[in-house]
Amino acid sequence: MKHTEQNRVRRLAMLELDRADLERRQLESLNRLLATVLPQNQFYREKFGTHSLQMTSLSEWAGMPMSQKSDWLGSDPSGVAVHHTFASEPYQSVSAYRRYHRTSGTRGRPMVILDTQGDWNWWIETWQYVLDACGINPSDRILMAFSFGPFIGFWSAHDACLSRGCMVIPSGGMSTAARIDMILAAQPTVLFSTPSYAMHLAQDALDRGIDLSKSAIKKVFVAGEPGGSVPSIRDQIQRMYGAEVMDHAGATEIGPWGFGSKDGKALHVIESEFIAEFIPAAGRCQEDDGIFELVMTSLGRVGAPVLRYRTGDLVRPVQTGNPSCRFVRLEGGVLGRVDDMLVVRGVNVFPSSIDAILRSFSDVSDYRLTVTKTNALDELVLEFERATSLGTDTEGKTLANAISEKLSVQLNLRFQVTEVIQGTLPRSDGKAKRIFDRRG
């Protein structure tokens, strides 16, 4: 599917729709999807108790049953999710599918998601909203700093950029040093990576005497983990590359559902292609912080339908009056997950909060937090590596003491903070795991 000016104009018009018109279009798309999916899909026929369903309003849709990942995990060892339209029996009409991808399995066993060619075309066209927001044009050269495998990662971004006419430079399987050489040789103007790997790549270059802020990179596009809409993380990446940073959110089982706001402090849900709902998050008081769990319906995915899916993502939604983009705004992006909140000594702590504090120190390149229990008392042990200095915020204190103090003040918890030798902590160009709960 080729990116065209006509499609770009259509996308801009969708951004400017008022709420009533947008919801009317969403309802029309939803009813077309239900008319296609329910007669063929055993999973949703059983879920909704009917083979024919048409909604009269989105509020009516909000009363229908929800699904979650555990519902989709079948007993088949292949791991193929059971909600596929053409897979109501094992492998029935599997030839209708063209794309095979798998979730990372970081929160359970991996799940296989299949897409038809029509669904993949929808992925690519939906991605164009994201590329529009990032200001990517056909003259850009894009380095994909990602190990391409069965995880969807940047596969869809790769094809979307090709559709737009960009040069795409893959770097799967390359070491960090080799990627640095590639940046110097190929002179990409845009870097695609996770936030943590973008920082690691720039830090490794500094350790080699190479300043990537002087490279051809003008934009750093981040996805795969929270951070791109967190000011401290965003500022650090901008400083390291001397480049604009753009956030994105998506998932293998849902699609490319969000793009970064102009001010860099939020994500917008692409509401022309998704219905976003916000339900109370377990253990949280919405009146205090306005944080909800995100529920998504993908309006253009037929082969792997996503209907009222509980994502587990925690967000703070705000309806914007910005006439150039009326899609719902999620302040701070994805703030965390329902299942990754730590309760330490009675205090609720999200990994994204810890990450934001650590990234406010330009001297920190990476870290690992381990939670243990000693004599019934929770203990927090934080190890960090020192970066090649980009400036310091320690105000005369040792770096470890400054980190400990800031964590204590902002989270009301005491941390044992220790500096470790550079290279001690593990690295990944995929989703980084830095917090380990060893309390059993």
N, C-alpha and C positions, 0 to 999 in steps of 0.2 A: 504494500500500500504506500503510495507516494504522497509525501507532504505537498499540499497545494495551497495557493493563496486563498482560494475559495474556502477551504476548510479552516484556515486561520481566521478569516473574517467571521465564519460561523462560531468559532470558539470564543472570539472576543464578544460576540453578541450574547452568548450564553453567560459569560461572566457578569454582564450588565443587567440580566433579567431581574425584575423585582421578585419578592418571595412568592407571591401568588402565582405568577406565570411559571416560575421555576418548579413549584410543587405540582402544578398542572401537568407540565411536561414529564416530571418524574412519575406521576401516576399513570400517564399514558404508556410510558416505557415499561413500567412494572406490569401492567395488564397484558401487554404484548408478550413479555417474558413468561408470565404465568401461563398464558394460552399455549405457548410453545413447549414449556418444560413439563407441566403437570401430567399431560396425557402419556408421557414417555418415562417419567422418573418415579420409580418405586419408592425411593427414600422420602421424597417430599409428598407423594400421595399419602403415605402412611403418617407423615408428620402433620399434614394439614387435614387428613381425613376425607379427602375428596380428589377427584381427577380434574375438576373444573372449578376455577375460582377467579372472580373479578372483583377488584376493590373499588369502593365508591369514594374513598378518601385515604390519605396517608395516616390519619388517626385510626382508621379501621385496621390498616396494615400493622400498626403498632400493637394491636391486640392479638396478632397471630403468634404461634409458637416460635421460639428462637432455637437456633442450633449452635453447637460449639464443636471444637476439634474432636473431643472424645466421642461425639455422635458419629463422626465421619470415619473413625478408625475401625475398619473391619477386621475380621479374623484371618483374611487371606495373607499369606506370608509375603506377597508382592508389595504390600503396603498401599495398594491403590485405594484412594478414598471412595467410600461407598455412595457418595452423593452424586456421582457422575450420571448424566442423562442416559448415556448409552451403555452403562455398566450395571444395570439392575440385576443381571446375572453375571457371574465371573467372566470377564473378557468379552462379553457380548458386544459386537460391533466395535471392538477396540480399533479396528482399521479406520474408523472415522476420525481418530485423533492424530495429530501431527507433532505435538510437543510433549515431552516427558520431563517433568521437574519434580524435585523432592524438597520437602521442608528440611530445615537444618537438624531437627531432632534435639535441639538444646533443651527442650522442655518435655521430653518424652521420645518415643520411637519415631523415626522419620515417616512422613506420610507422602505418598506419591500423588501428584496432581497432574492430570492430563488436559491438554487444550486442543480443540479443533483448530483448523486453519482460520475459520471465521472468528473464533475467540482470540486467536493470536493477533489477527488484524485489529480487533478492538483494543487489545493491549497497546499496540503500536500507535493507534490514533489517540488513545487516552494519554499516552506519554507525551504527545505534542503539547498538551496544556503545561506540562512540567518544563519542557524545553522552551516554550514561549516565555514562561516566568523567568527562566534563567537567561534569556536573551541569546540563546545559541542559534547560530545561523550557518548556512552551508560553507562559509569560509573557515569555520572553526575546525581545528584538529584536536581530536579527543583521545586522551590516554585512559584506558580502562585498567585501573590498578586492582585487578580482581582475578582470583584463580578460578577460571571457568570450569565448572563441574556440573553435577546434577542439580545443585541449588540454583534457584532462578537468578539470584544475584543481579548482575547487570546485563544478563542476556537480553531482556526486553529493551533495556536502554540502548544496548548495542544496535539492535535492529531499528529502533526508533530514530537513532542518530543517522543511520544509513539511509532511512526513508527521507530524512530531512536534507540529505545531500552532503553530510559532513564526512570528513576523513576520520575513520575510527582506527585507533592503534591499540590492538590487544596486547596484554602483557601477562597472560595467565602462565603460571609455572615459573615465572622469573623471580629471582631474588630481589631484595630491596636495592642492592647495589646495582644490579642490572637495570632496574627500572630508573634509577637516577641517571645512568648512562643514556637510557632511552630518552629521557626528558631533555637532556642536553643535545642529543643527536637529532631527534625527530621534531623538537620544538613544538610540543602540543600547546594549545592555547587554553584547554580545559582539562582538568583532572577529575575523574570519577573515582571515588573510593569511600570507605567508611570514615567517619570522623577520626577515630583513633588511629587508623592506618595513615591518614593524611598527615597527622602530627608526627607519627613515627618516621614516615618517609622524609619529611622535612628535617627532623632532628638527626636522622642518620646522615643526611646530606651535609648538615652543619658539622657533624663530627668528622666528615671527610674534607672539610674546608670549602664546601659548596653551598652557596646561599640561594635557595630556590626562589626567593623574592626577586631575584634578578633574572629568573628564567622567563620563557615566553608565556608561562601560565598566567592567565588573567582571571580565571574563574575556577573555583574548587566546588565541585558538586558532591554533596555527601548524602549517604543513605545507609540503611542496614542496622542502625542503632541510634538511640537518642544523642543529641549533641548539636546538630546544625542550627537549632533554634534556641540554644542555651547561650546567653551572651558571653560568658567567660570562655567557653569552648570555641565559639565562633570567632571571638576576638583573637584568640591565640592562633587559629588557623589563618586568619586574615593577615596577622603580623608575620607569620612564618613564610607566607607565599606572596605577600603584597597584592592579594587578589580578593575579589568578591567571593563570598561564600553563599551557596544556595542549598537549602534543605529539601528533602523529599521523603515521602513515606509510602510504603507499599508492602505487599505480602504475597507469597506464592499462592496462597489459597484465596486471596481477595482480588488483587490487581494493583495497579499503580494509583493509589487513591488520593495522594496529597502533594501539594507543592508549597514551597516557602513563600512567605509574605514579603512584600517590598522592603519592609523595615527589618527583616531578618529575625523577628521575635516570635513568629508563629507559623503554623501551617494552615493552608486552606484545603478543605475537602473538595474534590472535583465533583460537585453535586449534579452536574449534568449527566454523570455516568454512575453515580452512587447515591443511595439514600443513607444518610447518616442519622442514627438515633443515639440518644444518650440516656443511659439508665443508671440508677443509683449503684455506686461501687460499694461492695461489702466492706464494712468496717470503717466507712468514712461518712462524715457529716457534710452534705453538699451545701447546707446553709453557711458553713464556715469557709469553705475553700472553693466551691463551685467545680469540684473534680468529679467526673463521671466516667463510667466505662463506655467505650465506643462500640456500637452495634452497626454492622454494615450490610447493605444489600448491593450487589454488583448488577447493574442494569443491562450490561452488554455481554454477559458470559453465559452461553447456553449449554455448552458441553460439560462444564463444571459449575453448575449454578450455585450462587452464594446468596441465600435468602435469610435475612435477619440473623446474621452470624455474630456471635459474641467474640470480639477480637481479643479481649483481655487487656487492651490498651487503655490507659488512664489519660484523660484529656480534660482541658478546661475550655468549653465552647463559648463563643461570643458571636452574636449576630452583628455583622458589620454594616454600617451605613455608607461605606465607601462605594461611590457609584461605578468605579472602574472594576470592582470585584466584590460582588455581593455573596459569594460562596461563604459558608460558615467558617469562622476563624478559630483555630485552636491555639490559645495563648501558650507559648513555651513549647509548642509541638507535642510530641508524645512524652508525657511526663514520667511514665513508668508503666508497670504492668500489675494487674491485680495479684498475680502470683509471685512477684519478685519483691514485694515489700517485706522488709525485715522488721521484726519487733524485738528491740533490744532494750532490756531493762524498762519495759513499758512504753518505750518511745517508738513511734512508727518512722522508719527511715527508708527512703527510696534510693536505689543506686544512682539515679540521675542527680539527686541532690549532692551526694558524695562526689560524683564526677565533676559537677559544676564548681564545687569548692576547690578540689585539687587542680582543676584547669585554670583557676584564677591565679595560680602561681606559675609564672613563666619559667621558673627553674625546674619544674617537675616534668619529666618526659613520660613516665609510666608509673603505675602503682598496682598493688594487690592488697585487698582487705580480707582478712580471715577472722571469722567470728567463732569463738570457742566458749566453753563453759568450764569454769574452775570453781569447785566447791559451791555449786548452784548459782554462781555469779557469772553473767555474760562478760566476755573479754573481747575487745576489739583491737586487733593487731594490724597496723597499716605499714606496708613496706613501699618505698618509693625509690625511683632512680632519678638522679640529677641530670638535667639537660645541659647542653652547651648554652651558656647564659644568653638570654635575650633581654636581660634587665631583671631586677629583683624587687619583690614587694615585702621583704622580711623586716624592714625597719630596724636593723641592727640585731635582731634575734637570729639564732641558728635557724636554718630552714625547717628542720624537724620540729622545733619548738613553735615556730610560726604556724605551721600546718596544724599541729595539735591544738593550739589556741583557737584558731579559726573554726576548726571542726567542733570544738567544745562549745564555743559561743553560739554558733549557728544551729547545731543539732542537739545541744544540751546533753552531750555524751562525752565520756573520756576515752581517748584513743591512745594506744601505745604506738608511737610513730618512730620508724627506723629507716635510715637511708641504707640502700644496698648498692652493690657495685653495678655499674652500667652493663646491661646485657644479661643480668640475672633473671629478670622476669620474662615469661613467654610472650611472643608476638604473634599476631595473626592479621591477614589482610581481609578476613571475614569478620563476623560478629565477635567482638572481644568479650571475654569473661574475666572480670577482675574481682568479683566478690564471691567468697566461698564461705558458706555456713557449715561449720564443722560441729554443730551442737547435737547432731544426730536427729 
